[in-house]
Each structure stands twice: as C-alpha cells, then as structure tokens.
Amino acid sequence: MIKSFVVTPNFLKILISNELLLKEFKEFYLTVKNKVFREILFLIDDEKENYREQYQIIAKEIAGKNNVLFYLIQDFLLKSKFEKIDLKSYSPTELDIDFFFDEAKDIQNPVEINIPYQSLPTTEEKLKNCIQKFTKYAEKIIIFDPYIAQHMTNFSAKGISEIRSSMSKIKKAKEYQNFEIKIMHKCNHKASIRKILELILINNKEKNLKIEILSPIQDKDQNIFHKILKEIQEYKKDIDMRLEENENDTTNNENNKENKKVFLLKEKENINDLFNSIYFQMFSKDNNEPFLERNISNKILKCFQNIKWNDYKINLKIVNEYGADDNNHQFYRKGILVNSKNNNKIVMCFGKGIDIYEDFPTKKEPKLRKSRGKDQFHLEIITDPVKKKQYTTPTRFNSFTQKTLNI
C-alpha cells in the first residue's frame, strides 16, 4: 500500500561518477513519477543527519556539471513526500524500508509498485501487511464510519423493538425490561475495529500515537426515540382516561372497580418507569442536560480497552450526521485517515464499510468477511487530492449536538 525509499548522500555521490547507475536511478524515477505513485511513495529522511539538506548541498556542487542528477534531486527527491526517522537506530528490515539506495548494488534490485488496492476476501497476512504499511508513519489515525454508534449499540431500531416488546408485556401485566443503552452481543463493527487496532499497534514504534474513532449519532435514531417517548406519553394519558372512566362507572360493583383501579395504577407505574428508563439514557438525572453522547461514548470505548494498548491514546468522537456548511454534506464515507508527523495525509477507503470482520461471540477470533457484489468490501488508497478532501469531509464535522425533545 505505502512504499518507502531511502537515498543516502553517499549514493548520490556514487551517481556523480557513474553514468550507468545514474541512468538506472533515472529509470526508477520514471517508474514512480506517476501522480498516483507519488501519493504513496515516501522518501525517508534521516532524523539526525538530515539527508535533504545534504541533497541541496550536492545539487549546488553539480549545478551546470551534471544536469540529469541535478534535476533528479530538485524535481524528484526534494519534491517527494517525506518522513523523518532515526535510521541509525534501526535496520532497514526493522523499518520495513522498500528501497534503500546506499551502495551501487542497491539500484540493481527490481522495482515493483502496484496500484494501491486490496480486494476482499484476502488473507490475514496480506491484510496485516496492508494496514501496517499504511499506518507506519502515523502520528494520528482517524477511523471513521457512519454506523459505528448505530450498529454497536441498541440506540437504533433494535432498541425500539426492545421497548415495544416491554410495552406489550406491560399491557398484559407480564414481566418486562426497562430500557438501557448497551453494546450489541454480536457486532461486526466492534470486532473489526478491535482487529484493525490490533494490526496497527502490534509492531508500532510511535508511542505518542493518537487514535480517534469517529461516528455520528444518526438523526433518524434520535427521531425514533423521541417518537416512542411521545407515544408512551399518549399511552399514559390513555391510562388516566381509563382510570377516570372506571371511577365514573356506575354499572360495575365496587370490588371490581377497585381491582381494575389497582391493575391500571400498576400499569401506569410500569409504563412510567419504562418512560424514565428511556428518557434518562438521553438526559441527565441531575440537571436534565443532554447525556446521550457521553452515555454512548463511555459504552463504546470500553470495547476498545486492552492492557497492551494503555500507552496509546484511543478516543471516540461523536459528531453530527450532517456538516454545518452550505452543502449540508451527510456522513456516509467509511475509511481511515492517517496524519503523519510530517503532516502528510493518507486516506484509505474501506468500500462498503469498516466492518470487514464477522463477529462470532462464541469463538475467540472473528473472521474476515467475503466481498458482496459491486458494493464489496475493499481497501483502496485515495490518491487524488480533491477526492481525498471530499472523502474525509466527516473528519471536519462539528461535535455532536443532541436534538431537543419537545413533549
């Protein structure tokens, strides 16, 4: 997915007096000058020796003497995306450097760079290699998907189904469950994000790495919960009406009226408890302030706790489903945005969704999902700068603002 290369000052000095090697290095440049490859090929600069400064010195020395090398330095090396690494502290193998040009023999190795696309299904090893290469220079990683909060919790149509079941049981005077926002037992998003975090962090050397999981709470989910609360309010009014009718009923004996009254009061008590259990999942008991974001965030973040990851900052950010700009963009893209230490931005599209693993709660490990037609799961680096900005629009959305409930 992401390729890296090192060109030492020593290698450039060899090229000055070796036309054959210079020609081969120019061929390397011609292979990777395509704008797609320039987005995924990173020049590695030595953190301590600052190779780029030495490139400029060499370019000044050969200006007017070796035009080919001069322009390769100016138009290729100095204009390439780059990252700074302490090269002396690690071997090229440890750093996973794809092309390391230091001696004459290094240019003789074949150069192969593929279009940055990985379809699914694939193997665990290929996926691991893909994710680790993609994130290896990251300082901050944003994992974004519009369905994380909706699919990981029951604050969705699933929760409404639970509530309706409880309402039905209350009407029949059966045992019921009050509502509580909880994590779904079987959840592909949960399993997938945990596996992706594992692949990112297993060999990560950047201890200051920050990871942000980004998702909206969808408007339609807020709307259906507001609707069910209003429905329960009407239900309570109906009970009050039946209580009044029972009180004024002159055709029934007092014993039957009292039994019906006890039944209706218990029904009212239960439905009121159910109402409160829903309401206080969304609003604070202390001051009636919006509480939904904090409640959902706390529950989701617990799914991504791991003692091995304690050194890293993993946060969840809930945002609005729609942007605040004039275009009113909706959050619907799924992918990963990598911000490097040198402020390079790399974007990976996940096609149908970030939920590339299928969760099997009774088994220890989830399994990679299979592709599904034209909307298949896949991994693709977005290389066009305009598309990259469009694709990451949700990462610039405002923090979540909870809707007002009018009842």
N, C-alpha and C positions, 0 to 999 in steps of 0.2 A: 504493500500500500504506500508507505512513505519510504523513500530511499535517501540515503545519506552518503556523502563523499568528503574525503579529506584530501587537500592538495598542500603538501608541505612546501615551504620556501626552497628546501633542498631539491625537490622535484622540479620546480621551475628553473632552478639554476642548471640542472641537467639538460632541460629542454633548450636552453640558450645555445648550446653547442652540439645538439643532436637533432638534425632536421627530420630524420625518420621518426623519432619518438614524438617530435613536435607535430608531425603530420597525423600520427595516431591519436594524439591528445585532441587535435582539431576534429578528428572523426568522432571522438567521444562527445565533444561539444555539439556537433551536428546531429548526433543521435538524440540528445536530450534538450535541444533548443526549442522544440515544440512547446507551445504555451501550456499545454496540459501537463507535460512532464516538469516544466519549470515550477508548477504549483506543488509538486510532490517531491521534488529533489532538493535536499537541504545541504548546503555547504557547512561543514563543521569547522569552526574556528577555535584555535587553542585559547583557553581562558587566560593563561598566564603569558604565553609568548606573543599573542595577538598576530596571527598569520596575516590578517587583512592589511595591517599596517606595513608588514614586510612586502606584501604584494605591491603596494603603492610605491615602495622604495625601488623594487626591482623594475617596475614599469617605467619609472623615471630614468633609470640607468640604461634601459634598452630602447627608449623612445627614439625613433628615427633610424635605429640599427636593426631591429627585429620586429617588423610591423605585425606579423602574424601573432606572435606571442603577446605583444603589447595589447592588441585588440582582444585577444582571449582573456587577458587579465582584466581589462577595462569593461568589456561588454559581457563577459561570462562570469568570472569569479567575483568581481566586485558588485555585480548586479544580481547575483543569486541570493535567494532566501538563505539566511544563515542562522546557526545557533552556536553559542559558546559553551565549550565543555573542557574540563581539565583532562586533556588527552594523556598526560603523563601518569595519571593515577590509575588508569585502566588500560587493558589491552584492547586492540580493535575488535577482538571477538567478544569481550565483555560489553563493549559499547555497541555491538551489532552494527558496525560500520560496513556499508555495502561496497564502497570503492575507496581504497586507501592508497593514494599515489604519493609515494615517498622515494622509491627507487625505480630504476629503468625497467625492471622486470614487472612492475605493478601494472603498467599500461597494457601488457600483453594479455591480461585476463579478459575474457569476453564480457561485453556489456549487455545486460538484458534488463529493460524496464517495461513493464506491462501496463496496459490501461488499468487504472485503479478501480477494479470492480470485482466483487466476490459474490457469486450467486449462492443461494441456499437450496437444498441441503449441502453441507460441506462437512469436513471432519473437525473434531475438536482441536486438533493440532493446527490446522490451517486457520481456524478462527482465532486461536490464541496468538499465532504469529501475526495475523492481520491487525488485531486490536492492539497488541503491544507495539508494533511498528508505528501505528497511527498515533499512539499517545506517548511515545517515549520521550519527547521533548516538552511535555506539558508542564505548565505551572498551574493552570486551572482548567478543569474539564466540566462542561455542562452537558448533562444527559437530559434530553427533552422529548416529551411525548404527551399529547393531549389527553391520554386515557389513563395515566398513572393513578391519579386520585380516584377516578371513577371505577376502574377495574380492581384496584387493590382494596377498596373499602366497600361497604354496603350503603354508602351515601349515593344512591343511584336507584334505578328501577328495582334492583334486588331488595333494597331496604324498604321500598314502598310495598313490595309484595309481602315482606315480613309484617309490616304494620297492618295491612289489610287482613292478614291471617289472624292477628291479635284482635282486631275489631270484630271479626266474625265470631271468635271464641268468646269475647266479652258479651256479645248479644245472646249467646247460647249459655251463658253462665259457666263456661269452661275455663280451665287454667290457661293463662296466656303469658306472653313475654313482653315486658316493656322494651322500648327501642334503645339500642346503644350502637354508636358508630364503631365498627370493628373491622379487622382485616379479614378478607375472604380466605377460607381454608385452602382452596385450590386457586392459585393466582399465577398466571404466566408472567405478568409484569414483575411481580416480586421475585420469582425465580430467575428471570432473565437479567434484571438489574444486579442482583447479587452475583450472578456468574460473570457479568461484564466487569463489575468492581473487582472481583477476584482476579480476572485476567489482567486488568490494568495494574493492580497493586502487587501481584505476586513477585515480580522482579523489579519493581520501581525503586529508583535510587534517589528520587527527589522527595526529601522528607517534608518539604513545605508545600507539597501538592494539595490543592484545594479542589474538591469535587462538589458540584451543585446539581441536584436533581430538580428539574423544572417541570411543573404541571399546572394547569388551571383547575379550578373547581368549576365545572361547566354550568352555564346559566340554566339549562333545562333541568339539571338536577336540583338546583335551588328552587326552581319554579314548581316542580312536582312535590317537593316537601312543603312549600308554602301552601300549595293546593290541598294537601292531605290535612294540614293543620286547620285550614278553614273548613274542610269537610267535617273534621271532628268537632269543631265549634258548633256547626249546624246539628251534628248528632247530639251534642249536649243540650241544645235548645229543644230538640225533639223530645228528649227525656224529660225536660222540665214541663213541656206541654202535656206529656202523658201523665206526669205526676199530678198536674192540675186537673186533668180530666178524671183521674182516679179519685181525687179529693172530692170532686163535684158529682161523682157518680152516685145516683140515688137508687139505682137498680141492684146494686151489689151489697151483700151484707158486710158488716164492719170487719169481721175476721178476714174475709177475702181481700178487702181493700187494704188492710194492714199488711198482709202478706205480699200483695203486689207492690205496696209502697216500699217495703224492705228490699224487694227484688230490684226495683227501679233505682233506689238510692245506692245500692251496691253497684249496679250497672254504671251509674253516674260517677261514682267514686273511681271505678276501674278505668273508665274512659278518660277521666280527668288525669289519672296517674299516667296513662299512656300518652296523653297530650303533653304533659310536663316532661316525660322522658324524652320526647322528640325535641320539644322546644329548648330544653337545657343542654342538648347536644349542640345547639346552634348559637345560643345566647347564654352569657354567664349568669349563674345564680346570684352572684354577689351584687352586680350592678347592671344586669341586663344588657351588657355590652356585647357586640358581635364576638363569637367564640369559635366559629366553625373552622376557620383557618388553623388556629392553634390546636384544636382538637384533632383534626385530620393529620396535621403535620407531625404531632407527637406520636401518633399511632404508626404512621408510615415509617418514620425514622427509626423506630425500634426494630423494624425488619432488616435494617442495614447496619446493625451493630455487630461488631466482631472484634474480639480482643486483639487480633492480629492487625486490625486497622486503626487502633487507637492513636497512632502517630499522625493520622491524616484527618483533615477537616472535611467531613461529609455532611452537607446540609441539604435541606429540602426548601425550595422556594415555591410558594403558591402565587400564581399571577392571575390576572383577569383573562377570560377566554377571548376577549376582543381587545385589539390595540386601541390606543387613545387618539391615533392620527386620523386624518380626514378620510382615509381609505377604509377604516374600520376593519382591518385585517383580522381574520379568525386564526386562533392557534390550532393548526392541524398538521404541521410538519413533525416528523419523528427522526431523531438523529443524535449526534454528538458533536459538540463544538469544542475544539482544543485551542486554548490560548497558550502560546509558548512563552518562555522567559524573555525572548527577544521580540515579543509582540506579534509573532506570526499567528495567523488564524487558519485552522484547518477544519473542514466540515465533512462529516460522514453522514450520508443519508442511509436510513435503515428500511427504505421502501414502505411496506405495509405497516411496520411498527417496530418498536424497540423490543417487543416480546418475542424474541427469536427462540426462546426455550419453552418447552412444555413442562408444566409443573406436575409432579407425581408425589403428593404429600406422603404416601405410604413408602416411597422409595427414598434413598439417600440423595440421589442426584437427578436433576431434571435432564431432559433430552432435547437436542436441537430439533426444531420444528422443520417440516418439509415445506417446499415452495407451493404456492397455490395460484396457478394461472398468471394472468397479467399483473395482478397485484401482489406478486410474490415477495417474500422477504429477501432482501439482499443488502450488501454493503457496498457503498459507492462514494468515492471522494468527489465532492463538488469542486470543480476546478475553475469554473467561470466566475470571475469576481462579482458580477451582477447577480447571478443566481445564488452565489454564496451569501450575499447580503439579504436577498429575499428569503432564502431558506432559514436563516437564523433570526427572522423578524420576531418570533416569540421571546427570544432572549432579551429583547428590549421592551417588552410589555411591562406595564405598571404592576406593582404589587397588588394582591387581591383585595378588592373592596366588596364586602358582603352586602347583599341586597337587603333593603328594608322590608320588614314583614308588617303588612297592614291587616290586622284582624281586630 
